[in-house]
Amino acid sequence: MELSTVDLKRCTLIRLGGRVDGSVAPDFGSKLRAVTDSGRYKIVINMADLAYISSAGLREIISAWKTCRRWNRGDVRLAEVTPNVTVQAGSVWTVVNSH
């Protein structure tokens, strides 16, 4: 997993790349929590270089989204989702096609 964070004027941009599986999802979640703990609740996750994300990675994104949406403080948005991202949810593998 490659991850970089940039604080912009109105949001925090997180560039996510590589593979986010069960072994790196806790690290990904802790980096998301570090952003929200610093008081930044408007987050954009750029997924242009993401090849794979497991259900554990999706769970971390949903957890951050819930934290940001609590009391209408902000939101989490996904940007540049590639046309073919492999997602594992449980024992089912899916290739997500965007149009």
C-alpha positions as CSV (number, residue, x, y, z in Angstrom):
1,M,0.0,0.0,0.0
2,E,1.2,3.4,-0.9
3,L,-0.4,6.3,0.9
4,S,0.3,10.1,0.9
5,T,-1.7,12.8,2.6
6,V,-1.9,16.5,1.6
7,D,-3.8,19.1,3.6
8,L,-5.5,21.4,1.2
9,K,-7.5,24.6,2.0
10,R,-10.9,22.9,2.2
11,C,-10.1,19.2,2.5
12,T,-7.5,16.6,3.0
13,L,-6.4,14.6,-0.1
14,I,-5.3,11.1,0.5
15,R,-3.6,9.3,-2.5
16,L,-4.0,5.6,-2.1
17,G,-2.2,3.1,-4.3
18,G,-1.2,-0.6,-4.6
19,R,-3.1,-3.2,-2.6
20,V,-5.1,-2.7,0.6
21,D,-5.6,-6.1,2.1
22,G,-6.3,-7.4,5.6
23,S,-2.7,-7.1,6.6
24,V,-2.4,-3.3,5.8
25,A,-6.0,-2.3,6.5
26,P,-5.3,-1.5,10.2
27,D,-2.5,0.8,9.2
28,F,-4.7,2.5,6.6
29,G,-7.4,2.9,9.3
30,S,-5.0,4.5,11.7
31,K,-3.9,7.0,9.1
32,L,-7.5,7.9,8.4
33,R,-8.1,8.3,12.2
34,A,-5.0,10.5,12.4
35,V,-6.7,12.8,9.9
36,T,-10.0,13.0,11.7
37,D,-8.3,13.3,15.1
38,S,-6.5,16.4,13.8
39,G,-9.9,18.0,13.1
40,R,-10.0,17.4,9.4
41,Y,-13.4,16.0,8.4
42,K,-13.5,16.7,4.6
43,I,-11.5,13.9,3.1
44,V,-11.0,13.0,-0.6
45,I,-9.5,9.6,-1.3
46,N,-7.8,9.4,-4.7
47,M,-7.9,5.8,-5.9
48,A,-6.2,6.2,-9.3
49,D,-3.4,3.9,-8.4
50,L,-5.4,1.4,-6.4
51,A,-5.4,-2.2,-7.8
52,Y,-7.1,-4.1,-5.0
53,I,-9.1,-3.4,-1.8
54,S,-10.4,-6.0,0.6
55,S,-13.5,-5.8,2.8
56,A,-11.2,-4.8,5.6
57,G,-10.0,-1.8,3.6
58,L,-13.6,-0.9,2.7
59,R,-14.6,-1.2,6.4
60,E,-11.9,1.4,7.3
61,I,-13.3,3.8,4.6
62,I,-16.8,3.4,5.9
63,S,-15.6,3.9,9.5
64,A,-13.9,7.2,8.5
65,W,-17.1,8.2,6.5
66,K,-19.2,7.7,9.6
67,T,-16.9,9.7,11.8
68,C,-16.9,12.6,9.2
69,R,-20.6,12.5,8.8
70,R,-21.3,12.5,12.5
71,W,-22.9,15.9,13.5
72,N,-22.7,17.0,9.8
73,R,-19.0,17.9,10.2
74,G,-17.8,16.7,6.7
75,D,-17.7,13.8,4.3
76,V,-15.5,11.3,2.6
77,R,-15.4,11.2,-1.2
78,L,-13.7,8.8,-3.6
79,A,-12.0,10.2,-6.6
80,E,-10.5,8.7,-9.7
81,V,-11.8,5.2,-9.1
82,T,-10.2,3.1,-11.8
83,P,-12.4,1.2,-14.2
84,N,-11.3,-2.2,-12.8
85,V,-10.8,-2.4,-9.1
86,T,-10.8,-5.8,-7.6
87,V,-12.9,-5.9,-4.4
88,Q,-13.1,-8.8,-2.0
89,A,-16.2,-8.8,0.2
90,G,-16.3,-12.0,2.2
91,S,-15.5,-14.9,0.0
92,V,-16.9,-13.2,-3.2
93,W,-14.4,-11.6,-5.6
94,T,-15.8,-8.8,-7.8
95,V,-14.4,-6.6,-10.4
96,V,-16.0,-3.2,-10.1
97,N,-16.6,-1.6,-13.5
98,S,-17.2,2.1,-13.5
99,H,-18.7,4.0,-16.4
